Amino acid sequence: TARSHLLTSFDSDRWEERISYTSEINLKQHYIWKTSIDIQA
């Protein structure tokens, strides 16, 4: 039905948002981790 299709597209949008948000956090954590390694070295 149209309603379920709407729900699916909404879910996939949220899912993509979540993925990009998560990878952004991972990138920041990796950068912080690498920076702290450089400081210690």
C-alpha positions in Angstrom: 0.0 0.0 0.0 1.0 3.7 -0.3 1.2 4.0 3.5 3.7 1.1 3.8 5.8 2.5 1.0 5.9 5.9 2.7 7.0 4.2 5.9 9.7 2.3 4.1 11.1 5.3 2.4 11.0 7.2 5.6 12.9 4.4 7.4 15.6 4.2 4.7 16.1 7.9 4.9 16.5 7.7 8.7 18.8 4.7 8.2 21.1 6.7 5.8 21.1 9.6 8.2 22.1 7.2 11.0 24.9 5.7 8.9 26.4 9.1 8.0 26.1 10.3 11.6 27.8 7.2 12.9 30.7 7.3 10.4 31.1 11.0 11.2 31.6 10.1 14.9 33.9 7.3 14.0 36.0 9.7 11.8 36.2 12.1 14.7 37.2 9.4 17.2 39.8 8.1 14.8 41.2 11.6 14.3 41.3 12.2 18.1 43.0 8.8 18.6 45.6 9.5 15.9 46.3 13.0 17.3 46.9 11.6 20.8 49.2 9.0 19.4 51.2 11.7 17.6 51.4 13.7 20.8 52.7 10.7 22.7 55.3 9.8 20.0 
